[in-house]
Amino acid sequence: MTSFLIRRLALSVVLLFIISIISFFIVTMTPGSPYPWGELNPKISAEVKANFRKKFHLDRPLHEQYTLMMKDLFTGDLRSIKDDRPVMGKIMERLPATLALNITAILISLSFGTLLGVYAARHAGRWQDMAGSFVAFLFIALPGFWVSYLVAIVLVKGFGVPILGTRSYGIVFPSGFAAGLDTLWHLLIPASILAIGGIASQSRYLRATMIGTLREDYIRTARAKGLAEETVLYKHALRNSIRPLVTGIGMLLPALISGSVIIESIFAYPGMGRLFYEAVLERDYPTIVALNFIGAALILLGNLLSDLLYAAVDPRVRLE
């Protein structure tokens, strides 16, 4: 286990290094001006522009800019071009909201994906299985941004229900419990939309694995002993079919992190996704590079966690 962790961590460091280089050069070589006031603004003197470029290392060659930016990132000195605030401070303000959104989306995906997959496998070849497959493929085909706008139109315009941000503004709640429910509501709506694709993929993986598991001899033996069907399904069959769900956690993270950029922007959710969207519009190089770096680190961490959980649920797997 120790040697496996050392190898994976070393590989993750190399991958982070490569990702940071690619991210930096893509961002800095994209056409556009990083100046907050615009490239051709006649009101800004050449001296001010020169000081600005020097402060953010824009007067250096690209390889030196990258080295200095990474140094500032790890020392906490990296500052935003937009407002001259520490980039890590801005990210740490948004990180809890994004973690809450993505963790909730993962829990929703695994919960409903498991139920739908077990239901489809239990009724394999019947109309219930076909209905479950239709729902899964429908979820896969639905674009997240389209569902988000549809939900916003129905809830906001149709029923006047507030869904933007993390809480309802201008409303006085009678108790802290009511305020907590309001916050939970604002979290569940975007998290549910973010989890739609995960529900579909997890249910299909589980269905395929569980159909094979239900044909095993020990399942027939369990049924012959007179065990309840729910016990056979959830205690015996599901336990030996859950590996795709564990592996899927590592596959869900990239989709959730990239999808949260769109979802957070539509629902005005103050997370890292919305911060990334704003940074791209404002050509805020330091913030974009830092967010890409942290996002890649979270994805690599999720893949490592997936491998460890895979070995935990299947004793036959030896990571060494």
C-alpha positions as CSV (number, residue, x, y, z in Angstrom):
1,M,0.0,0.0,0.0
2,T,2.8,2.4,0.9
3,S,4.7,1.9,-2.3
4,F,1.5,2.3,-4.3
5,L,0.7,5.6,-2.6
6,I,4.2,6.9,-3.2
7,R,4.0,5.9,-6.9
8,R,0.6,7.5,-7.4
9,L,1.6,10.7,-5.6
10,A,4.7,11.0,-7.6
11,L,2.8,10.5,-10.8
12,S,0.2,13.0,-9.7
13,V,2.9,15.6,-9.1
14,V,4.2,15.1,-12.7
15,L,0.7,15.3,-14.1
16,L,0.0,18.5,-12.2
17,F,3.2,20.0,-13.5
18,I,2.3,19.1,-17.1
19,I,-1.3,20.4,-16.7
20,S,-0.1,23.6,-15.2
21,I,2.2,24.2,-18.2
22,I,-0.4,23.5,-20.8
23,S,-3.0,25.6,-18.9
24,F,-0.6,28.6,-18.6
25,F,0.4,28.7,-22.2
26,I,-3.2,28.2,-23.5
27,V,-4.4,31.1,-21.3
28,T,-1.6,33.5,-22.0
29,M,-1.4,32.9,-25.7
30,T,-5.1,33.4,-26.2
31,P,-5.9,36.6,-28.1
32,G,-7.0,39.4,-25.8
33,S,-5.7,42.0,-23.4
34,P,-5.2,41.3,-19.6
35,Y,-5.3,45.0,-18.8
36,P,-8.4,45.9,-16.7
37,W,-8.7,49.2,-18.5
38,G,-8.2,47.8,-22.1
39,E,-5.1,47.8,-24.3
40,L,-5.8,51.0,-26.2
41,N,-7.3,53.2,-23.5
42,P,-5.7,56.7,-24.2
43,K,-6.3,57.8,-20.6
44,I,-3.7,55.4,-19.2
45,S,-0.1,56.5,-19.5
46,A,2.7,54.4,-20.7
47,E,4.3,54.5,-17.2
48,V,1.2,53.1,-15.6
49,K,1.1,50.3,-18.1
50,A,4.8,49.5,-17.6
51,N,4.3,49.3,-13.8
52,F,1.3,47.1,-14.3
53,R,3.2,44.7,-16.5
54,K,6.2,44.6,-14.1
55,K,4.0,43.9,-11.1
56,F,2.3,40.9,-12.8
57,H,5.5,39.7,-14.6
58,L,3.9,40.4,-18.0
59,D,7.2,42.1,-19.1
60,R,9.1,38.8,-18.8
61,P,9.3,35.9,-21.4
62,L,6.6,33.3,-21.1
63,H,8.8,30.7,-19.4
64,E,9.8,33.2,-16.7
65,Q,6.2,34.3,-16.3
66,Y,5.2,30.6,-15.7
67,T,8.0,30.1,-13.2
68,L,7.2,33.3,-11.3
69,M,3.5,32.6,-11.3
70,M,4.0,29.1,-9.9
71,K,6.3,30.5,-7.3
72,D,3.7,33.1,-6.3
73,L,1.0,30.4,-6.2
74,F,2.9,28.2,-3.7
75,T,4.1,31.0,-1.6
76,G,0.6,32.7,-1.4
77,D,1.8,35.8,-3.2
78,L,-0.2,35.3,-6.4
79,R,-2.5,38.3,-6.9
80,S,-5.5,38.8,-9.1
81,I,-5.2,41.1,-12.1
82,K,-8.8,42.2,-11.7
83,D,-8.7,43.6,-8.1
84,D,-5.2,43.0,-6.9
85,R,-6.5,40.6,-4.2
86,P,-4.6,37.4,-3.2
87,V,-5.8,34.7,-5.6
88,M,-5.8,32.0,-2.9
89,G,-7.9,34.2,-0.7
90,K,-10.5,34.5,-3.4
91,I,-10.5,30.8,-4.1
92,M,-10.8,29.8,-0.4
93,E,-13.9,32.0,-0.2
94,R,-15.5,30.1,-3.0
95,L,-14.1,26.6,-2.3
96,P,-16.5,25.6,0.5
97,A,-19.5,26.4,-1.7
98,T,-18.1,24.3,-4.6
99,L,-17.2,21.4,-2.3
100,A,-20.7,21.4,-0.9
101,L,-22.3,21.5,-4.3
102,N,-20.1,18.7,-5.8
103,I,-20.3,16.4,-2.7
104,T,-24.1,16.8,-2.7
105,A,-24.2,16.0,-6.4
106,I,-22.0,12.9,-5.9
107,L,-24.3,11.7,-3.1
108,I,-27.4,12.3,-5.3
109,S,-25.8,10.5,-8.2
110,L,-24.7,7.5,-6.2
111,S,-28.0,7.2,-4.3
112,F,-30.4,7.5,-7.2
113,G,-28.0,5.8,-9.6
114,T,-27.9,2.8,-7.3
115,L,-31.7,2.6,-6.9
116,L,-32.3,2.9,-10.7
117,G,-29.6,0.4,-11.5
118,V,-30.9,-2.2,-9.0
119,Y,-34.4,-1.7,-10.2
120,A,-33.4,-2.2,-13.8
121,A,-31.3,-5.3,-13.1
122,R,-34.1,-6.8,-11.0
123,H,-36.5,-6.5,-13.9
124,A,-34.0,-7.2,-16.7
125,G,-35.7,-7.6,-20.0
126,R,-39.1,-6.4,-18.8
127,W,-40.9,-3.1,-19.4
128,Q,-39.6,-1.7,-16.1
129,D,-36.0,-2.3,-17.4
130,M,-36.9,-0.6,-20.6
131,A,-38.4,2.3,-18.8
132,G,-35.3,2.6,-16.6
133,S,-33.1,2.5,-19.6
134,F,-35.2,5.2,-21.3
135,V,-34.8,7.5,-18.2
136,A,-31.1,6.9,-18.1
137,F,-30.5,7.7,-21.8
138,L,-32.8,10.7,-21.5
139,F,-30.7,12.0,-18.6
140,I,-27.5,11.4,-20.6
141,A,-28.9,13.3,-23.6
142,L,-30.2,16.3,-21.6
143,P,-27.7,19.3,-21.6
144,G,-27.2,20.6,-18.1
145,F,-27.5,24.3,-19.2
146,W,-30.8,23.6,-20.9
147,V,-32.2,21.8,-17.9
148,S,-31.0,24.7,-15.7
149,Y,-32.7,27.3,-17.8
150,L,-35.9,25.2,-17.9
151,V,-36.0,24.8,-14.1
152,A,-35.3,28.5,-13.7
153,I,-38.2,29.4,-16.0
154,V,-40.6,27.0,-14.4
155,L,-39.8,27.8,-10.7
156,V,-39.0,31.5,-11.0
157,K,-41.4,32.7,-13.6
158,G,-44.1,30.1,-13.1
159,F,-44.2,29.8,-9.3
160,G,-42.1,32.8,-8.1
161,V,-39.7,30.5,-6.2
162,P,-36.3,32.0,-5.6
163,I,-33.4,29.7,-6.6
164,L,-30.5,32.0,-7.3
165,G,-27.5,32.3,-5.0
166,T,-27.2,30.4,-1.7
167,R,-30.2,31.9,0.0
168,S,-33.3,34.0,-0.6
169,Y,-32.6,37.7,-0.2
170,G,-35.2,40.2,1.2
171,I,-37.0,37.5,3.1
172,V,-37.1,37.5,6.9
173,F,-37.3,33.9,8.2
174,P,-39.2,33.1,11.4
175,S,-36.5,30.8,12.7
176,G,-33.0,29.5,12.0
177,F,-34.5,26.2,10.9
178,A,-36.5,27.9,8.2
179,A,-33.4,29.8,7.1
180,G,-31.5,26.5,7.0
181,L,-34.2,24.9,4.8
182,D,-33.9,27.8,2.4
183,T,-30.2,27.3,2.2
184,L,-30.6,23.6,1.6
185,W,-33.2,24.3,-1.1
186,H,-30.7,26.6,-3.0
187,L,-28.1,23.9,-2.7
188,L,-30.3,20.9,-3.8
189,I,-31.6,22.5,-7.0
190,P,-28.2,23.1,-8.8
191,A,-26.7,19.9,-7.2
192,S,-29.6,17.8,-8.6
193,I,-29.2,19.2,-12.1
194,L,-25.4,18.6,-11.8
195,A,-26.1,15.0,-10.8
196,I,-28.3,14.1,-13.7
197,G,-25.6,12.7,-15.9
198,G,-24.0,10.9,-13.0
199,I,-27.3,9.2,-12.1
200,A,-27.6,7.9,-15.7
201,S,-24.1,6.6,-16.1
202,Q,-23.9,5.0,-12.6
203,S,-27.3,3.2,-13.1
204,R,-26.1,1.8,-16.4
205,Y,-22.8,0.5,-15.0
206,L,-24.5,-1.0,-12.0
207,R,-27.3,-2.6,-14.1
208,A,-24.8,-4.3,-16.4
209,T,-22.7,-5.7,-13.5
210,M,-25.6,-6.7,-11.4
211,I,-27.3,-8.7,-14.1
212,G,-24.2,-10.9,-14.3
213,T,-24.0,-11.1,-10.5
214,L,-27.6,-12.3,-10.2
215,R,-26.8,-15.3,-12.4
216,E,-24.1,-16.5,-10.0
217,D,-24.5,-19.8,-8.1
218,Y,-24.3,-18.2,-4.6
219,I,-27.3,-16.0,-5.6
220,R,-29.3,-19.1,-6.5
221,T,-28.3,-20.7,-3.2
222,A,-29.4,-17.6,-1.3
223,R,-32.8,-17.7,-3.0
224,A,-33.1,-21.5,-2.4
225,K,-32.5,-20.9,1.3
226,G,-35.7,-18.7,1.3
227,L,-34.0,-15.4,1.9
228,A,-36.1,-12.3,1.1
229,E,-35.6,-10.9,-2.4
230,E,-34.5,-7.5,-0.9
231,T,-31.9,-9.3,1.2
232,V,-30.6,-11.1,-1.9
233,L,-30.5,-8.0,-3.9
234,Y,-29.0,-5.5,-1.5
235,K,-26.9,-7.6,0.9
236,H,-25.5,-10.2,-1.5
237,A,-25.8,-9.0,-5.2
238,L,-25.3,-5.3,-4.7
239,R,-22.3,-5.8,-2.4
240,N,-20.5,-7.7,-5.1
241,S,-21.6,-5.4,-7.9
242,I,-20.7,-2.1,-6.4
243,R,-17.2,-1.8,-7.9
244,P,-18.4,0.2,-10.9
245,L,-19.9,2.8,-8.5
246,V,-16.6,3.1,-6.6
247,T,-14.7,3.4,-9.8
248,G,-17.2,5.9,-11.1
249,I,-16.4,8.4,-8.3
250,G,-13.2,9.2,-10.0
251,M,-15.0,9.5,-13.3
252,L,-17.7,11.8,-11.8
253,L,-15.3,14.4,-10.4
254,P,-14.0,15.8,-13.8
255,A,-17.5,16.1,-15.1
256,L,-18.8,17.7,-12.0
257,I,-16.0,20.2,-11.7
258,S,-16.3,21.2,-15.3
259,G,-20.1,21.2,-15.2
260,S,-20.2,23.3,-12.1
261,V,-18.8,26.2,-14.1
262,I,-22.0,26.3,-16.2
263,I,-24.4,25.5,-13.3
264,E,-22.9,28.0,-10.9
265,S,-23.0,30.7,-13.6
266,I,-26.6,30.1,-14.3
267,F,-27.7,29.9,-10.7
268,A,-25.4,32.7,-9.5
269,Y,-23.9,30.2,-7.1
270,P,-20.8,31.7,-5.5
271,G,-18.4,28.8,-6.1
272,M,-15.2,28.2,-7.9
273,G,-17.0,27.5,-11.2
274,R,-18.5,31.0,-11.2
275,L,-15.1,32.5,-10.2
276,F,-13.5,30.7,-13.1
277,Y,-16.2,32.0,-15.5
278,E,-15.6,35.6,-14.3
279,A,-11.9,35.2,-14.5
280,V,-12.1,34.1,-18.1
281,L,-14.2,37.0,-19.1
282,E,-11.8,39.4,-17.4
283,R,-8.7,37.7,-18.7
284,D,-7.4,37.3,-15.1
285,Y,-4.5,35.0,-15.9
286,P,-3.4,34.3,-12.3
287,T,-6.9,33.3,-11.2
288,I,-7.4,31.1,-14.2
289,V,-4.1,29.2,-13.8
290,A,-4.6,28.8,-10.1
291,L,-8.2,27.4,-10.6
292,N,-7.0,25.0,-13.3
293,F,-4.3,23.8,-11.0
294,I,-6.6,23.2,-8.0
295,G,-9.2,21.6,-10.2
296,A,-6.7,19.2,-11.6
297,A,-5.4,18.4,-8.1
298,L,-9.0,17.6,-7.0
299,I,-9.5,15.3,-10.0
300,L,-6.3,13.4,-9.4
301,L,-7.1,13.1,-5.7
302,G,-10.5,11.7,-6.6
303,N,-9.0,9.1,-8.9
304,L,-6.6,8.1,-6.1
305,L,-9.5,7.8,-3.7
306,S,-11.4,5.7,-6.3
307,D,-8.5,3.2,-6.5
308,L,-8.2,3.0,-2.7
309,L,-12.0,2.4,-2.3
310,Y,-11.9,-0.2,-5.1
311,A,-9.4,-2.2,-3.1
312,A,-11.4,-1.7,0.0
313,V,-14.6,-3.1,-1.4
314,D,-12.9,-6.0,-3.3
315,P,-10.4,-7.9,-1.2
316,R,-9.2,-9.7,-4.4
317,V,-7.6,-6.5,-5.6
318,R,-4.1,-5.9,-4.3
319,L,-2.8,-2.4,-5.0
320,E,0.8,-3.6,-4.8
